[in-house]
Amino acid sequence: MAARESVLHLAVISLLGIGCFYGLRPYLEHEGWNSYPAYLISLSVVFVVMLAWSVLDFLREGHERSVPAFLCRIRLRRPSMRLLAWSVGLGLLMFSATLVLSPLISRAVSGVWLPIPAGIPDYLHPLQQMSIAQIRAELVAQGVVPLIPVALLLNILAEEIFWRGMIFPRQELAYGSRTFLIHGLIWAFSHLFQYWLLPPILVSSVALAYVYQRTGNTWTGILAHLLNNAAPFILMIIVVA
């Protein structure tokens, strides 16, 4: 994959994310949707596009049109115990990066070094931190709990199939051992719609790309991504219990 094609993928996904977050999400809220469903649905549009793009790229490459051929192409191989260990360690690192860097982000925002757009929901605003119990109460009140597992799986599968499964192997042919750094930076900046979260996202993205390059198995990212993204909801269950 040439540099210009990597930049094209980054530009399309970044702009789509910005459009859905700053355009579709507020529109849905204006039409009477609650904030959480509007957020989940708007970003799910991006994930559906990623999955469709992955399938179209697979067909364009001329592979045998079968599920086993697709799974082979996206490097979704049988996981091993070693891979599980890598994935757990990676997921904990990703979650820890957010915990460690969040206070620094809040300080930058409060010091006006990092301006935040108007209209950002409280649960995403660094200076409007809500407790886990408060977030859970909001999720229940807005009736969004059944949507969370679907949106979570769609998010993880779309990003891992699109970025690691389809794009990374092509970039690896061009960049070799440096691929993890280039890929990690590109994936991180695809999250520009929440640019204030880039510090922990950068750490997580480069780390995930590095471990993926070591294992060569897309299950690495899926499991680590799942552990990191599901951790807040696991904590909600523990708090309530």
C-alpha positions as a Python dict, from the first residue, in 0.01 Angstrom:
ca = {
    (1, 'M'): (0, 0, 0),
    (2, 'A'): (156, 327, -113),
    (3, 'A'): (170, 624, 123),
    (4, 'R'): (-97, 814, -70),
    (5, 'E'): (-340, 523, -36),
    (6, 'S'): (-278, 505, 340),
    (7, 'V'): (-346, 878, 362),
    (8, 'L'): (-664, 833, 157),
    (9, 'H'): (-795, 569, 397),
    (10, 'L'): (-708, 793, 692),
    (11, 'A'): (-874, 1098, 534),
    (12, 'V'): (-1198, 918, 444),
    (13, 'I'): (-1244, 754, 785),
    (14, 'S'): (-1141, 1069, 974),
    (15, 'L'): (-1378, 1293, 780),
    (16, 'L'): (-1660, 1040, 811),
    (17, 'G'): (-1604, 1022, 1188),
    (18, 'I'): (-1605, 1402, 1214),
    (19, 'G'): (-1922, 1425, 1005),
    (20, 'C'): (-2106, 1163, 1210),
    (21, 'F'): (-1993, 1299, 1547),
    (22, 'Y'): (-2043, 1670, 1480),
    (23, 'G'): (-2322, 1642, 1224),
    (24, 'L'): (-2531, 1326, 1254),
    (25, 'R'): (-2514, 1296, 1635),
    (26, 'P'): (-2645, 1651, 1705),
    (27, 'Y'): (-2906, 1608, 1431),
    (28, 'L'): (-3039, 1292, 1598),
    (29, 'E'): (-3047, 1469, 1934),
    (30, 'H'): (-3236, 1759, 1775),
    (31, 'E'): (-3487, 1507, 1640),
    (32, 'G'): (-3556, 1384, 1993),
    (33, 'W'): (-3302, 1104, 2039),
    (34, 'N'): (-3134, 1068, 2376),
    (35, 'S'): (-2762, 1151, 2380),
    (36, 'Y'): (-2625, 799, 2428),
    (37, 'P'): (-2827, 631, 2149),
    (38, 'A'): (-2746, 923, 1918),
    (39, 'Y'): (-2376, 879, 1992),
    (40, 'L'): (-2376, 502, 1941),
    (41, 'I'): (-2582, 510, 1622),
    (42, 'S'): (-2383, 794, 1463),
    (43, 'L'): (-2049, 622, 1516),
    (44, 'S'): (-2191, 287, 1408),
    (45, 'V'): (-2233, 439, 1062),
    (46, 'V'): (-1853, 467, 1044),
    (47, 'F'): (-1810, 104, 1147),
    (48, 'V'): (-2058, -21, 887),
    (49, 'V'): (-1864, 171, 620),
    (50, 'M'): (-1540, 8, 739),
    (51, 'L'): (-1688, -341, 712),
    (52, 'A'): (-1833, -273, 367),
    (53, 'W'): (-1502, -125, 250),
    (54, 'S'): (-1318, -433, 377),
    (55, 'V'): (-1544, -668, 184),
    (56, 'L'): (-1517, -460, -133),
    (57, 'D'): (-1136, -453, -106),
    (58, 'F'): (-1135, -830, -56),
    (59, 'L'): (-1344, -881, -369),
    (60, 'R'): (-1133, -634, -566),
    (61, 'E'): (-814, -825, -479),
    (62, 'G'): (-950, -1129, -663),
    (63, 'H'): (-947, -1389, -385),
    (64, 'E'): (-1166, -1696, -383),
    (65, 'R'): (-1509, -1576, -274),
    (66, 'S'): (-1559, -1779, 41),
    (67, 'V'): (-1567, -1722, 416),
    (68, 'P'): (-1248, -1929, 479),
    (69, 'A'): (-1063, -1726, 214),
    (70, 'F'): (-1179, -1402, 374),
    (71, 'L'): (-1074, -1517, 722),
    (72, 'C'): (-735, -1618, 585),
    (73, 'R'): (-693, -1281, 412),
    (74, 'I'): (-767, -1084, 729),
    (75, 'R'): (-534, -1310, 932),
    (76, 'L'): (-803, -1436, 1166),
    (77, 'R'): (-623, -1751, 1275),
    (78, 'R'): (-669, -1989, 1566),
    (79, 'P'): (-549, -1811, 1883),
    (80, 'S'): (-283, -1968, 2103),
    (81, 'M'): (-211, -1930, 2475),
    (82, 'R'): (82, -1706, 2386),
    (83, 'L'): (-150, -1484, 2184),
    (84, 'L'): (-398, -1470, 2472),
    (85, 'A'): (-119, -1355, 2706),
    (86, 'W'): (-12, -1085, 2459),
    (87, 'S'): (-375, -973, 2422),
    (88, 'V'): (-443, -947, 2794),
    (89, 'G'): (-122, -754, 2854),
    (90, 'L'): (-199, -523, 2563),
    (91, 'G'): (-558, -463, 2676),
    (92, 'L'): (-438, -371, 3026),
    (93, 'L'): (-178, -134, 2880),
    (94, 'M'): (-442, 37, 2665),
    (95, 'F'): (-677, 82, 2959),
    (96, 'S'): (-393, 203, 3183),
    (97, 'A'): (-287, 463, 2924),
    (98, 'T'): (-632, 619, 2947),
    (99, 'L'): (-629, 619, 3328),
    (100, 'V'): (-280, 770, 3351),
    (101, 'L'): (-317, 1035, 3080),
    (102, 'S'): (-675, 1147, 3152),
    (103, 'P'): (-570, 1384, 3438),
    (104, 'L'): (-314, 1548, 3208),
    (105, 'I'): (-581, 1596, 2941),
    (106, 'S'): (-817, 1751, 3197),
    (107, 'R'): (-540, 1987, 3311),
    (108, 'A'): (-470, 2091, 2952),
    (109, 'V'): (-840, 2157, 2889),
    (110, 'S'): (-886, 2354, 3213),
    (111, 'G'): (-574, 2556, 3131),
    (112, 'V'): (-722, 2652, 2792),
    (113, 'W'): (-427, 2482, 2616),
    (114, 'L'): (-665, 2230, 2464),
    (115, 'P'): (-999, 2387, 2366),
    (116, 'I'): (-1302, 2158, 2349),
    (117, 'P'): (-1588, 2221, 2101),
    (118, 'A'): (-1922, 2334, 2240),
    (119, 'G'): (-2196, 2076, 2272),
    (120, 'I'): (-1977, 1781, 2370),
    (121, 'P'): (-2176, 1540, 2593),
    (122, 'D'): (-2075, 1541, 2960),
    (123, 'Y'): (-1968, 1176, 2948),
    (124, 'L'): (-1707, 1266, 2685),
    (125, 'H'): (-1596, 1603, 2826),
    (126, 'P'): (-1269, 1588, 3028),
    (127, 'L'): (-1396, 1850, 3275),
    (128, 'Q'): (-1741, 1701, 3325),
    (129, 'Q'): (-1635, 1365, 3464),
    (130, 'M'): (-1922, 1144, 3574),
    (131, 'S'): (-1887, 855, 3817),
    (132, 'I'): (-1936, 500, 3696),
    (133, 'A'): (-2261, 480, 3893),
    (134, 'Q'): (-2389, 802, 3732),
    (135, 'I'): (-2305, 682, 3382),
    (136, 'R'): (-2477, 350, 3444),
    (137, 'A'): (-2788, 529, 3572),
    (138, 'E'): (-2794, 742, 3256),
    (139, 'L'): (-2753, 437, 3032),
    (140, 'V'): (-3044, 262, 3205),
    (141, 'A'): (-3261, 574, 3201),
    (142, 'Q'): (-3205, 623, 2828),
    (143, 'G'): (-3278, 258, 2751),
    (144, 'V'): (-2947, 212, 2570),
    (145, 'V'): (-2815, -91, 2761),
    (146, 'P'): (-2926, -349, 2495),
    (147, 'L'): (-2746, -145, 2227),
    (148, 'I'): (-2410, -146, 2404),
    (149, 'P'): (-2299, -507, 2328),
    (150, 'V'): (-2402, -469, 1963),
    (151, 'A'): (-2223, -135, 1921),
    (152, 'L'): (-1919, -264, 2108),
    (153, 'L'): (-1880, -572, 1888),
    (154, 'L'): (-1948, -372, 1572),
    (155, 'N'): (-1681, -119, 1674),
    (156, 'I'): (-1415, -379, 1750),
    (157, 'L'): (-1479, -609, 1456),
    (158, 'A'): (-1499, -322, 1208),
    (159, 'E'): (-1177, -155, 1322),
    (160, 'E'): (-979, -477, 1352),
    (161, 'I'): (-1095, -623, 1020),
    (162, 'F'): (-1048, -293, 835),
    (163, 'W'): (-722, -165, 988),
    (164, 'R'): (-538, -480, 1099),
    (165, 'G'): (-697, -738, 872),
    (166, 'M'): (-705, -553, 540),
    (167, 'I'): (-473, -251, 561),
    (168, 'F'): (-183, -364, 782),
    (169, 'P'): (-73, -660, 563),
    (170, 'R'): (-58, -432, 259),
    (171, 'Q'): (137, -168, 449),
    (172, 'E'): (373, -436, 575),
    (173, 'L'): (473, -516, 216),
    (174, 'A'): (583, -154, 176),
    (175, 'Y'): (731, -68, 516),
    (176, 'G'): (852, -397, 665),
    (177, 'S'): (959, -378, 1030),
    (178, 'R'): (856, -10, 1055),
    (179, 'T'): (493, -87, 974),
    (180, 'F'): (374, -91, 1334),
    (181, 'L'): (481, 271, 1386),
    (182, 'I'): (335, 403, 1060),
    (183, 'H'): (15, 203, 1099),
    (184, 'G'): (-22, 299, 1465),
    (185, 'L'): (7, 670, 1389),
    (186, 'I'): (-243, 646, 1102),
    (187, 'W'): (-497, 454, 1309),
    (188, 'A'): (-460, 696, 1601),
    (189, 'F'): (-530, 999, 1383),
    (190, 'S'): (-839, 835, 1239),
    (191, 'H'): (-990, 928, 1579),
    (192, 'L'): (-953, 1303, 1518),
    (193, 'F'): (-1321, 1362, 1592),
    (194, 'Q'): (-1220, 1323, 1959),
    (195, 'Y'): (-881, 1490, 1923),
    (196, 'W'): (-850, 1564, 2295),
    (197, 'L'): (-814, 1189, 2356),
    (198, 'L'): (-522, 1151, 2114),
    (199, 'P'): (-247, 1107, 2381),
    (200, 'P'): (-382, 776, 2521),
    (201, 'I'): (-505, 673, 2176),
    (202, 'L'): (-154, 722, 2032),
    (203, 'V'): (-2, 501, 2302),
    (204, 'S'): (-267, 234, 2252),
    (205, 'S'): (-252, 245, 1872),
    (206, 'V'): (123, 206, 1841),
    (207, 'A'): (130, -64, 2111),
    (208, 'L'): (-151, -259, 1943),
    (209, 'A'): (16, -232, 1602),
    (210, 'Y'): (347, -352, 1749),
    (211, 'V'): (193, -656, 1919),
    (212, 'Y'): (-11, -734, 1608),
    (213, 'Q'): (305, -731, 1397),
    (214, 'R'): (467, -970, 1645),
    (215, 'T'): (176, -1216, 1645),
    (216, 'G'): (44, -1179, 1289),
    (217, 'N'): (-303, -1268, 1411),
    (218, 'T'): (-604, -1035, 1409),
    (219, 'W'): (-740, -1203, 1722),
    (220, 'T'): (-470, -1010, 1910),
    (221, 'G'): (-634, -677, 1841),
    (222, 'I'): (-989, -809, 1879),
    (223, 'L'): (-925, -949, 2227),
    (224, 'A'): (-717, -654, 2351),
    (225, 'H'): (-964, -407, 2203),
    (226, 'L'): (-1251, -594, 2369),
    (227, 'L'): (-1079, -595, 2708),
    (228, 'N'): (-1004, -223, 2688),
    (229, 'N'): (-1346, -113, 2561),
    (230, 'A'): (-1548, -346, 2783),
    (231, 'A'): (-1358, -258, 3103),
    (232, 'P'): (-1580, 43, 3191),
    (233, 'F'): (-1895, -169, 3156),
    (234, 'I'): (-1741, -447, 3366),
    (235, 'L'): (-1667, -186, 3634),
    (236, 'M'): (-2030, -71, 3618),
    (237, 'I'): (-2146, -425, 3697),
    (238, 'I'): (-1899, -453, 3986),
    (239, 'V'): (-2003, -115, 4129),
    (240, 'V'): (-2371, -207, 4120),
    (241, 'A'): (-2302, -548, 4271),
}
